[in-house]
């Protein structure tokens, strides 16, 4: 068997395997599992998803009935529910990037043109045991931000530094002294182009890591949002107070630059930015309620 015959056989085996994979619905199962795994991993809360369905004809993946459980001890069973999530692939859905690794492996960049969330419902409330009076949205935002910084320290330097300081309090003073000493020295600017290119490659490797699949999303839109803010009056005779706000068409912007985000990171970053937006709206509702 010559080399061309071996190549033809390998391609036939590959495409046959892919056809079996798609025909058995394994792709949909994989997409569903990724949504559940990443949302649970970053939030530390159970999540549910009814179904995931990719259409090869339209390039749209549809996720239905996603929900994220609330923090234990709170009245509402869920902090977030989304009736429908649609992910539209770009016209050129994939691109190969040169990965900065010794093995010279390539990285696949998947481009999602638009991610649209429909019929989003969110419940904000505080726990009686929460001495700082932080809402569940703030607590989840901190949890997700911390986990992202642990997994991708180069992308979240400030949080990573705070985590390091908490873990090694005895090093705080040494680090401050080192920083002060560096600031006193004259800053040397490198002009050698070869060294600059090498340093750039090292920084790229540090940020991109070993991920072989990365994702970028051009636009994330919330079609309609209902946010309910609940003020728990535990320990008093007053009933819990509720304020609800309905908002249409909220843009969360883009996710990932030209090199995208690691596929395992995208779920955490989406939840983080969604919660950040919700906290801003939540604070406006609380201020409006207080001023009434």
N, C-alpha and C positions, 0 to 999 in steps of 0.2 A: 504493500500500500504506500503510494507516494505521499509527499507532504500536503499536496492539494486535497487528496482524498481524506487525509486525517483532519484537515481543517474543515472540509465540508461535513464530515461526520460529527465533528464537535459542534458546529453551528446547528445542525439538525437536532442534536441532542439538547442543546441549549433552548432552542425555540419550542421544542416539544415539551420541555419541562415548564417553560413559561406559560404555554397554553394550558397545561394541566393545572398550574398554579392559579391562573385567572379563572378557569372554568369551574374550579372547586370553591370559588369565593374566598380563597385564602388571602388575597390582597385586601378585601374588605375587612376580614377578621384582623389582619395585621394593623390596618389603619385604626380600627376601633380599639385594639389593645394599646396602641401608642397613646391615644387620647386619654385613656383610663390610667395607664401607668404613669404618664408624665404629670397629669393633674393631681394624682394621689401622692406621687413622690415629692413634688414641690410644695404642696399645701399641707401635707401630712393629714389629709382628711379623705374619707372614702368618696368615690365619685361613681356615677352611673351614666351609661350611654345606651340608648335603645339599639341604634344601628348606624352603620357607615356604608355608603354605597358610591363607588367610583364609576362614572360613565365614560367609557373610552371615546364615545362619539362627541361629547361636548367638552370633555376635559374637566368636568366639575365633580368634586366629591361632596356628597351631602351627608351630614351627621344630624341625627334627630334625637331629641329629648335628652339633652345633657343636663346633669345636675351635680352639684358639689355640696356635700353634707356640711352642716353648720358645726361650730365648735361645741364640744360637750358642755352641757349645763345651760345652754341657751334654749329659749322657747321654740324658735322656728327650726324645723327639721333640716332645711336647706339654707345656705347663704346665697346660692346662685342657681338659677335654672335657665336654660336656653332651649327654646323649642326647635330651632333649626340653625345649622351652621353650614354655609356653602363656601367651598374653596375652589376658585376658578384658576386653572393653570394658565400661564402666559402662552402666547402664540409659539414662542420658542421656550418650551418648558424646562429644558436641561442644558447645562453648559459644563464643560470640563475645565477645572482649574488645576494648575500645577501645585501640588502639595509640597510644602517645604520640609521634606523628610529625606533621610538617607536612602530609603528604598525607592525614592522617586515615584511614589504612588500618586495617581491623580485623584482629585476630589470632585465629586459630582455636585453641582449647584442646581437645586430645584427652584424654579421661579414661580411663585404663586402671584398672579396679577391682582386678585382681590379676595379677601376673606370677609364674608358678610354674616353677621349675627342677627337673628330675628326673634322677636318676642322674648326679650331678656327680662327676667325678674330677679331682683336682688333685695335681701333683707339685712338691714343694719341694726345691730343691737349691742348692748353692753351686758357684761356679767356682773352680778353682785359681788363676786370675789375679785373683780378687777379693780385694784386700788387706784390705778392711773386713769380709770374711766375711759379706757380705750375701747373702741368698737371692734367687733369681729373682723371688719374690713381691714382695720389698721393692724390687728394681730396677724392676720393671714398675709398681709403685704410684707410685714417684717419677716415672717417665716419663709416666704418664697424668696425674698431678697437675700436672706442669709444663706439659704441653700444654693442659690445661684453663685454667690460669692465664694462659697466653699468649693464648688465644682469648677468654676471659671474665674479664679482670682485675678487674672490679668485684665479681665473686662470690668471688674468691680473693685478697683484698687482701694477706695475709701472704706468700703465695708470690710474688705479683706484685712486692712490695717487695723480696724477696730476689733475684729475677731482675734487677730494676732495679739493685740494688746491685752485683751481679756484672758487669753490662754497663757500668755507669758508676761504677767504684770511686772516682774523684776527686770524685764528688758526695756520697759518704757523709758526710763531715765537715760539708759545707754543710747537708745535710738534718738532721743531728743538731742543729746550731746553730739552725736555723730552728725545729725542734720545741721546743727548750729555750726559745727566745725567745717562742714562742706560749704555752707553759705559764705564763710569767711574767705575761702580760697577763691582765686581767680578762675573763672569758668573757661575751660579750654574748648574751643570749637574745632571739631574735626573737619579737615578739608580734603583728605584723601578719598577719592571717589570709590575706590575698591573697598575700603574699610566702611564707608557709609553704606554701600550696597550690602556688605556682609552683615552689618548691624541691623539693617532693615529686614533682611531675610530672617535673622534670628528673632527679631521682634514679631514678625509675621508667624513664625513657627510657634512662638510662645502663645500668641493669641489664638491661632487656628487649631493648635494641638494636633491630635491624630485623627480627627473626624474625617471619614471618607464620604460622608453625605452632609451637605449643608443646605439651608433653606433661606430664601429671602421672600418677603411679602411686600408688595408695592403699596397696598392700601388695606386697612382694616376698618370696617364700618359696622356700627350698631344701628340697625333699622329703627328699632323702637325699644325703649327701656322704661321699666317701672321700678323705681327705687322706693322702698318703704323703710323709714327710719323709726325704730321703736325705742322709746325711752322707758326702761324698766324701773319701776318704783318699788323695788323690793324692800321690805321692812317698813313700808308706809301704807296708809289706808287708801292712797290714791291709786286709781287704775293706771295701767300702762298707757302712755300717750303714743299715738301713731301719726306720722306725717308721710304722705305719699306724693311722689312727683313723677309725671310721665314726660318723657323727652323723646323726640324723634331725631333721627339721623345724627349720630355722634361719630366723629372720625377719630381713630386712634393713631392715624399716620402709618408710616412704613416700619418694617422690622428687618434689620440686617442691611448692611451696605452692599457694595458690589460683590463682597465675598460671603455674604449671608451669615447665618447663625448655625451653630452645630445642631443637627437634627434632634438631639436629645435635650437641647437647651431651649428650643423654640416654644415648647409648651409652658415652661416656667416664665419666660419673658412675656408671653401673651397674657398670662394670668396676672403678672406683676403690673403691666401697663394698664390692664383693664381695671384692677383694683385701685391703682393710682388715680385714674379718672373718676371712679366711683367715690373715692374719698373726697375729692374736690367738690363733687356734687352734693355729697352727704353733708359736708360742712356748711354749704350754702343753705341747705334745708334746715339744719339745726339753728343757724343764725336767724333765719326767717321766723322759725317757730318761737324763739326766745323773744323776738321783737314784737310779736303779736300781742 
